[in-house]
């Protein structure tokens, strides 16, 4: 029995190490993809590659259900969701569901919350270029996502979104002020 338990632990440790390593790689790629979108160098192949990497990770840990909901894997799912939701929202396309992305509902909602901040960066970039109409279009998408985010009222043990809701609310308040200021400045 001892040898069998040791083998089980060794297998679990290998899966934990793999989950950590693969998740970190996925997260680094999502950061690169988001930066590319911000700089006008969107790389759809990179986003597809991230999706494949995530699918490979989920397949590799399939025999370890607690890793699926663990911090490393869920963080990778969340960052992937943020990347995809931000990308689709910025291009004004229908946002894929958590089922479409093959991730947890919690990761999807947390990614949705974080995508609002990414959209704000683009909104501000448009405002700085004097593109009020473009900034307004992004702001409207931010409002749509924020409104959807605010509909969730669940325990943090189910999905820790309250803090993200507070952050999104703050982002929206600042963005509303920025848009109002830009509109006033345009009329002056």
PyMOL commands that place a pseudoatom at each C-alpha (Angstrom):
pseudoatom trace, name=CA, resn=UNK, resi=1, chain=A, elem=C, hetatm=0, pos=[0.000, 0.000, 0.000]
pseudoatom trace, name=CA, resn=UNK, resi=2, chain=A, elem=C, hetatm=0, pos=[2.824, 2.410, 0.866]
pseudoatom trace, name=CA, resn=UNK, resi=3, chain=A, elem=C, hetatm=0, pos=[4.409, 1.982, -2.574]
pseudoatom trace, name=CA, resn=UNK, resi=4, chain=A, elem=C, hetatm=0, pos=[1.050, 2.536, -4.248]
pseudoatom trace, name=CA, resn=UNK, resi=5, chain=A, elem=C, hetatm=0, pos=[0.437, 5.735, -2.245]
pseudoatom trace, name=CA, resn=UNK, resi=6, chain=A, elem=C, hetatm=0, pos=[3.972, 6.967, -3.007]
pseudoatom trace, name=CA, resn=UNK, resi=7, chain=A, elem=C, hetatm=0, pos=[3.386, 6.353, -6.721]
pseudoatom trace, name=CA, resn=UNK, resi=8, chain=A, elem=C, hetatm=0, pos=[0.096, 8.243, -6.511]
pseudoatom trace, name=CA, resn=UNK, resi=9, chain=A, elem=C, hetatm=0, pos=[1.819, 11.169, -4.789]
pseudoatom trace, name=CA, resn=UNK, resi=10, chain=A, elem=C, hetatm=0, pos=[4.620, 11.180, -7.370]
pseudoatom trace, name=CA, resn=UNK, resi=11, chain=A, elem=C, hetatm=0, pos=[2.074, 11.256, -10.180]
pseudoatom trace, name=CA, resn=UNK, resi=12, chain=A, elem=C, hetatm=0, pos=[0.149, 14.067, -8.456]
pseudoatom trace, name=CA, resn=UNK, resi=13, chain=A, elem=C, hetatm=0, pos=[3.345, 16.100, -7.931]
pseudoatom trace, name=CA, resn=UNK, resi=14, chain=A, elem=C, hetatm=0, pos=[4.232, 15.709, -11.604]
pseudoatom trace, name=CA, resn=UNK, resi=15, chain=A, elem=C, hetatm=0, pos=[0.765, 16.903, -12.573]
pseudoatom trace, name=CA, resn=UNK, resi=16, chain=A, elem=C, hetatm=0, pos=[1.060, 19.897, -10.205]
pseudoatom trace, name=CA, resn=UNK, resi=17, chain=A, elem=C, hetatm=0, pos=[4.442, 20.817, -11.716]
pseudoatom trace, name=CA, resn=UNK, resi=18, chain=A, elem=C, hetatm=0, pos=[3.069, 20.459, -15.230]
pseudoatom trace, name=CA, resn=UNK, resi=19, chain=A, elem=C, hetatm=0, pos=[0.011, 22.566, -14.382]
pseudoatom trace, name=CA, resn=UNK, resi=20, chain=A, elem=C, hetatm=0, pos=[2.203, 25.321, -12.951]
pseudoatom trace, name=CA, resn=UNK, resi=21, chain=A, elem=C, hetatm=0, pos=[4.653, 25.343, -15.871]
pseudoatom trace, name=CA, resn=UNK, resi=22, chain=A, elem=C, hetatm=0, pos=[1.998, 25.191, -18.580]
pseudoatom trace, name=CA, resn=UNK, resi=23, chain=A, elem=C, hetatm=0, pos=[-0.201, 27.769, -16.864]
pseudoatom trace, name=CA, resn=UNK, resi=24, chain=A, elem=C, hetatm=0, pos=[2.689, 30.222, -16.603]
pseudoatom trace, name=CA, resn=UNK, resi=25, chain=A, elem=C, hetatm=0, pos=[3.469, 29.749, -20.294]
pseudoatom trace, name=CA, resn=UNK, resi=26, chain=A, elem=C, hetatm=0, pos=[-0.178, 30.337, -21.222]
pseudoatom trace, name=CA, resn=UNK, resi=27, chain=A, elem=C, hetatm=0, pos=[-0.335, 33.466, -19.063]
pseudoatom trace, name=CA, resn=UNK, resi=28, chain=A, elem=C, hetatm=0, pos=[2.827, 34.862, -20.682]
pseudoatom trace, name=CA, resn=UNK, resi=29, chain=A, elem=C, hetatm=0, pos=[1.318, 34.271, -24.116]
pseudoatom trace, name=CA, resn=UNK, resi=30, chain=A, elem=C, hetatm=0, pos=[-1.917, 36.019, -23.135]
pseudoatom trace, name=CA, resn=UNK, resi=31, chain=A, elem=C, hetatm=0, pos=[0.074, 39.063, -22.029]
pseudoatom trace, name=CA, resn=UNK, resi=32, chain=A, elem=C, hetatm=0, pos=[1.840, 39.088, -25.398]
pseudoatom trace, name=CA, resn=UNK, resi=33, chain=A, elem=C, hetatm=0, pos=[-1.477, 38.723, -27.248]
pseudoatom trace, name=CA, resn=UNK, resi=34, chain=A, elem=C, hetatm=0, pos=[-3.095, 41.569, -25.300]
pseudoatom trace, name=CA, resn=UNK, resi=35, chain=A, elem=C, hetatm=0, pos=[-0.080, 43.810, -25.885]
pseudoatom trace, name=CA, resn=UNK, resi=36, chain=A, elem=C, hetatm=0, pos=[-0.292, 43.024, -29.587]
pseudoatom trace, name=CA, resn=UNK, resi=37, chain=A, elem=C, hetatm=0, pos=[-3.959, 43.986, -29.679]
pseudoatom trace, name=CA, resn=UNK, resi=38, chain=A, elem=C, hetatm=0, pos=[-3.223, 47.261, -27.871]
pseudoatom trace, name=CA, resn=UNK, resi=39, chain=A, elem=C, hetatm=0, pos=[-0.445, 48.144, -30.310]
pseudoatom trace, name=CA, resn=UNK, resi=40, chain=A, elem=C, hetatm=0, pos=[-2.474, 47.264, -33.409]
pseudoatom trace, name=CA, resn=UNK, resi=41, chain=A, elem=C, hetatm=0, pos=[-0.556, 44.037, -34.009]
pseudoatom trace, name=CA, resn=UNK, resi=42, chain=A, elem=C, hetatm=0, pos=[-3.306, 41.519, -33.294]
pseudoatom trace, name=CA, resn=UNK, resi=43, chain=A, elem=C, hetatm=0, pos=[-2.029, 37.979, -33.791]
pseudoatom trace, name=CA, resn=UNK, resi=44, chain=A, elem=C, hetatm=0, pos=[-4.920, 35.538, -34.317]
pseudoatom trace, name=CA, resn=UNK, resi=45, chain=A, elem=C, hetatm=0, pos=[-2.477, 32.640, -34.631]
pseudoatom trace, name=CA, resn=UNK, resi=46, chain=A, elem=C, hetatm=0, pos=[-1.114, 33.402, -31.159]
pseudoatom trace, name=CA, resn=UNK, resi=47, chain=A, elem=C, hetatm=0, pos=[-4.631, 33.435, -29.716]
pseudoatom trace, name=CA, resn=UNK, resi=48, chain=A, elem=C, hetatm=0, pos=[-5.379, 30.092, -31.435]
pseudoatom trace, name=CA, resn=UNK, resi=49, chain=A, elem=C, hetatm=0, pos=[-2.087, 28.766, -30.072]
pseudoatom trace, name=CA, resn=UNK, resi=50, chain=A, elem=C, hetatm=0, pos=[-3.074, 29.801, -26.549]
pseudoatom trace, name=CA, resn=UNK, resi=51, chain=A, elem=C, hetatm=0, pos=[-6.372, 27.980, -26.986]
pseudoatom trace, name=CA, resn=UNK, resi=52, chain=A, elem=C, hetatm=0, pos=[-4.514, 24.836, -28.087]
pseudoatom trace, name=CA, resn=UNK, resi=53, chain=A, elem=C, hetatm=0, pos=[-2.077, 25.129, -25.177]
pseudoatom trace, name=CA, resn=UNK, resi=54, chain=A, elem=C, hetatm=0, pos=[-4.962, 25.420, -22.740]
pseudoatom trace, name=CA, resn=UNK, resi=55, chain=A, elem=C, hetatm=0, pos=[-6.724, 22.404, -24.277]
pseudoatom trace, name=CA, resn=UNK, resi=56, chain=A, elem=C, hetatm=0, pos=[-3.468, 20.446, -23.963]
pseudoatom trace, name=CA, resn=UNK, resi=57, chain=A, elem=C, hetatm=0, pos=[-3.107, 21.457, -20.333]
pseudoatom trace, name=CA, resn=UNK, resi=58, chain=A, elem=C, hetatm=0, pos=[-6.674, 20.435, -19.522]
pseudoatom trace, name=CA, resn=UNK, resi=59, chain=A, elem=C, hetatm=0, pos=[-6.149, 17.094, -21.230]
pseudoatom trace, name=CA, resn=UNK, resi=60, chain=A, elem=C, hetatm=0, pos=[-2.898, 16.520, -19.325]
pseudoatom trace, name=CA, resn=UNK, resi=61, chain=A, elem=C, hetatm=0, pos=[-4.558, 17.093, -15.944]
pseudoatom trace, name=CA, resn=UNK, resi=62, chain=A, elem=C, hetatm=0, pos=[-7.802, 15.288, -16.766]
pseudoatom trace, name=CA, resn=UNK, resi=63, chain=A, elem=C, hetatm=0, pos=[-7.048, 12.630, -14.152]
pseudoatom trace, name=CA, resn=UNK, resi=64, chain=A, elem=C, hetatm=0, pos=[-6.537, 15.300, -11.479]
pseudoatom trace, name=CA, resn=UNK, resi=65, chain=A, elem=C, hetatm=0, pos=[-9.832, 17.139, -10.971]
pseudoatom trace, name=CA, resn=UNK, resi=66, chain=A, elem=C, hetatm=0, pos=[-8.626, 19.273, -8.072]
pseudoatom trace, name=CA, resn=UNK, resi=67, chain=A, elem=C, hetatm=0, pos=[-5.990, 20.796, -10.368]
pseudoatom trace, name=CA, resn=UNK, resi=68, chain=A, elem=C, hetatm=0, pos=[-8.689, 21.789, -12.853]
pseudoatom trace, name=CA, resn=UNK, resi=69, chain=A, elem=C, hetatm=0, pos=[-10.170, 24.110, -10.241]
pseudoatom trace, name=CA, resn=UNK, resi=70, chain=A, elem=C, hetatm=0, pos=[-6.814, 24.954, -8.691]
pseudoatom trace, name=CA, resn=UNK, resi=71, chain=A, elem=C, hetatm=0, pos=[-5.269, 28.393, -8.751]
pseudoatom trace, name=CA, resn=UNK, resi=72, chain=A, elem=C, hetatm=0, pos=[-2.698, 27.748, -11.486]
pseudoatom trace, name=CA, resn=UNK, resi=73, chain=A, elem=C, hetatm=0, pos=[-5.068, 26.306, -14.069]
pseudoatom trace, name=CA, resn=UNK, resi=74, chain=A, elem=C, hetatm=0, pos=[-7.941, 28.639, -13.230]
pseudoatom trace, name=CA, resn=UNK, resi=75, chain=A, elem=C, hetatm=0, pos=[-5.567, 31.621, -13.555]
pseudoatom trace, name=CA, resn=UNK, resi=76, chain=A, elem=C, hetatm=0, pos=[-4.561, 30.443, -17.027]
pseudoatom trace, name=CA, resn=UNK, resi=77, chain=A, elem=C, hetatm=0, pos=[-8.230, 30.037, -17.968]
pseudoatom trace, name=CA, resn=UNK, resi=78, chain=A, elem=C, hetatm=0, pos=[-9.025, 33.497, -16.599]
pseudoatom trace, name=CA, resn=UNK, resi=79, chain=A, elem=C, hetatm=0, pos=[-6.202, 35.162, -18.545]
pseudoatom trace, name=CA, resn=UNK, resi=80, chain=A, elem=C, hetatm=0, pos=[-7.279, 33.331, -21.689]
pseudoatom trace, name=CA, resn=UNK, resi=81, chain=A, elem=C, hetatm=0, pos=[-10.867, 34.489, -21.146]
pseudoatom trace, name=CA, resn=UNK, resi=82, chain=A, elem=C, hetatm=0, pos=[-9.665, 38.068, -20.636]
pseudoatom trace, name=CA, resn=UNK, resi=83, chain=A, elem=C, hetatm=0, pos=[-7.696, 37.939, -23.878]
pseudoatom trace, name=CA, resn=UNK, resi=84, chain=A, elem=C, hetatm=0, pos=[-10.530, 36.497, -25.945]
pseudoatom trace, name=CA, resn=UNK, resi=85, chain=A, elem=C, hetatm=0, pos=[-13.278, 38.660, -24.439]
pseudoatom trace, name=CA, resn=UNK, resi=86, chain=A, elem=C, hetatm=0, pos=[-11.181, 41.810, -24.856]
pseudoatom trace, name=CA, resn=UNK, resi=87, chain=A, elem=C, hetatm=0, pos=[-10.316, 40.873, -28.444]
pseudoatom trace, name=CA, resn=UNK, resi=88, chain=A, elem=C, hetatm=0, pos=[-13.918, 40.104, -29.426]
pseudoatom trace, name=CA, resn=UNK, resi=89, chain=A, elem=C, hetatm=0, pos=[-15.332, 43.134, -27.605]
pseudoatom trace, name=CA, resn=UNK, resi=90, chain=A, elem=C, hetatm=0, pos=[-12.851, 45.510, -29.231]
pseudoatom trace, name=CA, resn=UNK, resi=91, chain=A, elem=C, hetatm=0, pos=[-13.755, 44.110, -32.643]
pseudoatom trace, name=CA, resn=UNK, resi=92, chain=A, elem=C, hetatm=0, pos=[-17.458, 44.365, -31.705]
pseudoatom trace, name=CA, resn=UNK, resi=93, chain=A, elem=C, hetatm=0, pos=[-18.056, 40.636, -32.208]
pseudoatom trace, name=CA, resn=UNK, resi=94, chain=A, elem=C, hetatm=0, pos=[-20.226, 38.304, -30.143]
pseudoatom trace, name=CA, resn=UNK, resi=95, chain=A, elem=C, hetatm=0, pos=[-18.258, 37.172, -27.109]
pseudoatom trace, name=CA, resn=UNK, resi=96, chain=A, elem=C, hetatm=0, pos=[-17.813, 33.408, -26.801]
pseudoatom trace, name=CA, resn=UNK, resi=97, chain=A, elem=C, hetatm=0, pos=[-19.296, 31.699, -23.752]
pseudoatom trace, name=CA, resn=UNK, resi=98, chain=A, elem=C, hetatm=0, pos=[-17.331, 29.797, -21.139]
pseudoatom trace, name=CA, resn=UNK, resi=99, chain=A, elem=C, hetatm=0, pos=[-18.523, 26.615, -22.857]
pseudoatom trace, name=CA, resn=UNK, resi=100, chain=A, elem=C, hetatm=0, pos=[-17.182, 27.829, -26.209]
pseudoatom trace, name=CA, resn=UNK, resi=101, chain=A, elem=C, hetatm=0, pos=[-13.816, 28.501, -24.555]
pseudoatom trace, name=CA, resn=UNK, resi=102, chain=A, elem=C, hetatm=0, pos=[-13.921, 25.252, -22.548]
pseudoatom trace, name=CA, resn=UNK, resi=103, chain=A, elem=C, hetatm=0, pos=[-13.183, 26.983, -19.246]
pseudoatom trace, name=CA, resn=UNK, resi=104, chain=A, elem=C, hetatm=0, pos=[-14.908, 27.318, -15.891]
pseudoatom trace, name=CA, resn=UNK, resi=105, chain=A, elem=C, hetatm=0, pos=[-17.722, 29.835, -15.459]
pseudoatom trace, name=CA, resn=UNK, resi=106, chain=A, elem=C, hetatm=0, pos=[-15.691, 31.500, -12.698]
pseudoatom trace, name=CA, resn=UNK, resi=107, chain=A, elem=C, hetatm=0, pos=[-12.655, 31.963, -14.959]
pseudoatom trace, name=CA, resn=UNK, resi=108, chain=A, elem=C, hetatm=0, pos=[-14.899, 33.386, -17.672]
pseudoatom trace, name=CA, resn=UNK, resi=109, chain=A, elem=C, hetatm=0, pos=[-16.514, 35.948, -15.352]
pseudoatom trace, name=CA, resn=UNK, resi=110, chain=A, elem=C, hetatm=0, pos=[-13.151, 36.998, -13.886]
pseudoatom trace, name=CA, resn=UNK, resi=111, chain=A, elem=C, hetatm=0, pos=[-11.753, 37.356, -17.408]
pseudoatom trace, name=CA, resn=UNK, resi=112, chain=A, elem=C, hetatm=0, pos=[-14.789, 39.425, -18.368]
pseudoatom trace, name=CA, resn=UNK, resi=113, chain=A, elem=C, hetatm=0, pos=[-14.105, 41.731, -15.432]
pseudoatom trace, name=CA, resn=UNK, resi=114, chain=A, elem=C, hetatm=0, pos=[-10.458, 42.191, -16.376]
pseudoatom trace, name=CA, resn=UNK, resi=115, chain=A, elem=C, hetatm=0, pos=[-11.273, 42.838, -20.032]
pseudoatom trace, name=CA, resn=UNK, resi=116, chain=A, elem=C, hetatm=0, pos=[-13.005, 46.074, -18.997]
pseudoatom trace, name=CA, resn=UNK, resi=117, chain=A, elem=C, hetatm=0, pos=[-9.669, 47.501, -17.873]
pseudoatom trace, name=CA, resn=UNK, resi=118, chain=A, elem=C, hetatm=0, pos=[-8.055, 46.504, -21.164]
pseudoatom trace, name=CA, resn=UNK, resi=119, chain=A, elem=C, hetatm=0, pos=[-10.822, 48.228, -23.084]
pseudoatom trace, name=CA, resn=UNK, resi=120, chain=A, elem=C, hetatm=0, pos=[-10.290, 51.346, -20.970]
pseudoatom trace, name=CA, resn=UNK, resi=121, chain=A, elem=C, hetatm=0, pos=[-6.692, 51.524, -22.181]
pseudoatom trace, name=CA, resn=UNK, resi=122, chain=A, elem=C, hetatm=0, pos=[-7.934, 51.586, -25.781]
pseudoatom trace, name=CA, resn=UNK, resi=123, chain=A, elem=C, hetatm=0, pos=[-10.626, 54.126, -24.933]
pseudoatom trace, name=CA, resn=UNK, resi=124, chain=A, elem=C, hetatm=0, pos=[-8.007, 56.429, -23.410]
pseudoatom trace, name=CA, resn=UNK, resi=125, chain=A, elem=C, hetatm=0, pos=[-5.702, 55.974, -26.401]
pseudoatom trace, name=CA, resn=UNK, resi=126, chain=A, elem=C, hetatm=0, pos=[-8.539, 57.079, -28.685]
pseudoatom trace, name=CA, resn=UNK, resi=127, chain=A, elem=C, hetatm=0, pos=[-9.297, 60.076, -26.472]
pseudoatom trace, name=CA, resn=UNK, resi=128, chain=A, elem=C, hetatm=0, pos=[-5.645, 61.113, -26.534]
pseudoatom trace, name=CA, resn=UNK, resi=129, chain=A, elem=C, hetatm=0, pos=[-5.743, 61.006, -30.343]
pseudoatom trace, name=CA, resn=UNK, resi=130, chain=A, elem=C, hetatm=0, pos=[-8.879, 63.148, -30.327]
pseudoatom trace, name=CA, resn=UNK, resi=131, chain=A, elem=C, hetatm=0, pos=[-11.056, 60.291, -31.595]
pseudoatom trace, name=CA, resn=UNK, resi=132, chain=A, elem=C, hetatm=0, pos=[-14.089, 60.912, -29.407]
pseudoatom trace, name=CA, resn=UNK, resi=133, chain=A, elem=C, hetatm=0, pos=[-16.463, 58.782, -31.501]
pseudoatom trace, name=CA, resn=UNK, resi=134, chain=A, elem=C, hetatm=0, pos=[-14.108, 55.797, -31.355]
pseudoatom trace, name=CA, resn=UNK, resi=135, chain=A, elem=C, hetatm=0, pos=[-13.629, 56.274, -27.620]
pseudoatom trace, name=CA, resn=UNK, resi=136, chain=A, elem=C, hetatm=0, pos=[-17.395, 56.454, -27.146]
pseudoatom trace, name=CA, resn=UNK, resi=137, chain=A, elem=C, hetatm=0, pos=[-17.894, 53.188, -29.049]
pseudoatom trace, name=CA, resn=UNK, resi=138, chain=A, elem=C, hetatm=0, pos=[-15.399, 51.444, -26.777]
pseudoatom trace, name=CA, resn=UNK, resi=139, chain=A, elem=C, hetatm=0, pos=[-16.968, 53.027, -23.690]
pseudoatom trace, name=CA, resn=UNK, resi=140, chain=A, elem=C, hetatm=0, pos=[-20.376, 51.719, -24.734]
pseudoatom trace, name=CA, resn=UNK, resi=141, chain=A, elem=C, hetatm=0, pos=[-18.939, 48.197, -25.006]
pseudoatom trace, name=CA, resn=UNK, resi=142, chain=A, elem=C, hetatm=0, pos=[-17.343, 48.654, -21.573]
pseudoatom trace, name=CA, resn=UNK, resi=143, chain=A, elem=C, hetatm=0, pos=[-20.739, 49.637, -20.184]
pseudoatom trace, name=CA, resn=UNK, resi=144, chain=A, elem=C, hetatm=0, pos=[-22.342, 46.569, -21.704]
pseudoatom trace, name=CA, resn=UNK, resi=145, chain=A, elem=C, hetatm=0, pos=[-19.735, 44.269, -20.159]
pseudoatom trace, name=CA, resn=UNK, resi=146, chain=A, elem=C, hetatm=0, pos=[-19.818, 46.084, -16.834]
pseudoatom trace, name=CA, resn=UNK, resi=147, chain=A, elem=C, hetatm=0, pos=[-23.600, 45.903, -16.662]
pseudoatom trace, name=CA, resn=UNK, resi=148, chain=A, elem=C, hetatm=0, pos=[-23.419, 42.155, -17.288]
pseudoatom trace, name=CA, resn=UNK, resi=149, chain=A, elem=C, hetatm=0, pos=[-20.723, 41.761, -14.627]
pseudoatom trace, name=CA, resn=UNK, resi=150, chain=A, elem=C, hetatm=0, pos=[-22.791, 43.592, -12.036]
pseudoatom trace, name=CA, resn=UNK, resi=151, chain=A, elem=C, hetatm=0, pos=[-25.675, 41.120, -12.387]
pseudoatom trace, name=CA, resn=UNK, resi=152, chain=A, elem=C, hetatm=0, pos=[-23.694, 38.426, -10.563]
pseudoatom trace, name=CA, resn=UNK, resi=153, chain=A, elem=C, hetatm=0, pos=[-24.256, 38.058, -6.841]
pseudoatom trace, name=CA, resn=UNK, resi=154, chain=A, elem=C, hetatm=0, pos=[-22.567, 34.887, -5.644]
pseudoatom trace, name=CA, resn=UNK, resi=155, chain=A, elem=C, hetatm=0, pos=[-20.498, 33.849, -2.671]
pseudoatom trace, name=CA, resn=UNK, resi=156, chain=A, elem=C, hetatm=0, pos=[-16.774, 34.337, -3.068]
pseudoatom trace, name=CA, resn=UNK, resi=157, chain=A, elem=C, hetatm=0, pos=[-16.360, 30.593, -2.548]
pseudoatom trace, name=CA, resn=UNK, resi=158, chain=A, elem=C, hetatm=0, pos=[-18.306, 30.077, -5.793]
pseudoatom trace, name=CA, resn=UNK, resi=159, chain=A, elem=C, hetatm=0, pos=[-16.639, 32.862, -7.802]
pseudoatom trace, name=CA, resn=UNK, resi=160, chain=A, elem=C, hetatm=0, pos=[-14.582, 35.609, -6.147]
pseudoatom trace, name=CA, resn=UNK, resi=161, chain=A, elem=C, hetatm=0, pos=[-16.003, 38.443, -8.231]
pseudoatom trace, name=CA, resn=UNK, resi=162, chain=A, elem=C, hetatm=0, pos=[-17.025, 41.106, -5.718]
pseudoatom trace, name=CA, resn=UNK, resi=163, chain=A, elem=C, hetatm=0, pos=[-13.595, 42.716, -5.653]
pseudoatom trace, name=CA, resn=UNK, resi=164, chain=A, elem=C, hetatm=0, pos=[-13.489, 42.636, -9.463]
pseudoatom trace, name=CA, resn=UNK, resi=165, chain=A, elem=C, hetatm=0, pos=[-16.959, 44.211, -9.562]
pseudoatom trace, name=CA, resn=UNK, resi=166, chain=A, elem=C, hetatm=0, pos=[-15.724, 47.035, -7.320]
pseudoatom trace, name=CA, resn=UNK, resi=167, chain=A, elem=C, hetatm=0, pos=[-12.705, 47.575, -9.561]
pseudoatom trace, name=CA, resn=UNK, resi=168, chain=A, elem=C, hetatm=0, pos=[-14.890, 47.560, -12.685]
pseudoatom trace, name=CA, resn=UNK, resi=169, chain=A, elem=C, hetatm=0, pos=[-17.257, 50.070, -11.083]
pseudoatom trace, name=CA, resn=UNK, resi=170, chain=A, elem=C, hetatm=0, pos=[-14.298, 52.345, -10.354]
pseudoatom trace, name=CA, resn=UNK, resi=171, chain=A, elem=C, hetatm=0, pos=[-12.969, 51.959, -13.902]
pseudoatom trace, name=CA, resn=UNK, resi=172, chain=A, elem=C, hetatm=0, pos=[-16.387, 52.843, -15.301]
pseudoatom trace, name=CA, resn=UNK, resi=173, chain=A, elem=C, hetatm=0, pos=[-16.712, 55.911, -13.063]
pseudoatom trace, name=CA, resn=UNK, resi=174, chain=A, elem=C, hetatm=0, pos=[-13.285, 57.209, -14.140]
pseudoatom trace, name=CA, resn=UNK, resi=175, chain=A, elem=C, hetatm=0, pos=[-14.030, 56.418, -17.786]
pseudoatom trace, name=CA, resn=UNK, resi=176, chain=A, elem=C, hetatm=0, pos=[-17.374, 58.220, -17.628]
pseudoatom trace, name=CA, resn=UNK, resi=177, chain=A, elem=C, hetatm=0, pos=[-15.560, 61.277, -16.253]
pseudoatom trace, name=CA, resn=UNK, resi=178, chain=A, elem=C, hetatm=0, pos=[-12.928, 61.041, -19.003]
pseudoatom trace, name=CA, resn=UNK, resi=179, chain=A, elem=C, hetatm=0, pos=[-15.601, 60.854, -21.722]
pseudoatom trace, name=CA, resn=UNK, resi=180, chain=A, elem=C, hetatm=0, pos=[-17.560, 63.767, -20.208]
pseudoatom trace, name=CA, resn=UNK, resi=181, chain=A, elem=C, hetatm=0, pos=[-14.397, 65.873, -19.992]
pseudoatom trace, name=CA, resn=UNK, resi=182, chain=A, elem=C, hetatm=0, pos=[-13.511, 65.087, -23.602]
pseudoatom trace, name=CA, resn=UNK, resi=183, chain=A, elem=C, hetatm=0, pos=[-16.993, 66.055, -24.755]
pseudoatom trace, name=CA, resn=UNK, resi=184, chain=A, elem=C, hetatm=0, pos=[-16.803, 69.347, -22.865]
pseudoatom trace, name=CA, resn=UNK, resi=185, chain=A, elem=C, hetatm=0, pos=[-13.338, 70.078, -24.243]
pseudoatom trace, name=CA, resn=UNK, resi=186, chain=A, elem=C, hetatm=0, pos=[-14.544, 69.385, -27.779]
pseudoatom trace, name=CA, resn=UNK, resi=187, chain=A, elem=C, hetatm=0, pos=[-17.282, 72.012, -27.451]
pseudoatom trace, name=CA, resn=UNK, resi=188, chain=A, elem=C, hetatm=0, pos=[-14.954, 74.632, -26.000]
for i in range(1, 188): cmd.bond("trace and resi %d" % i, "trace and resi %d" % (i + 1))
show_as sticks, trace
zoom trace
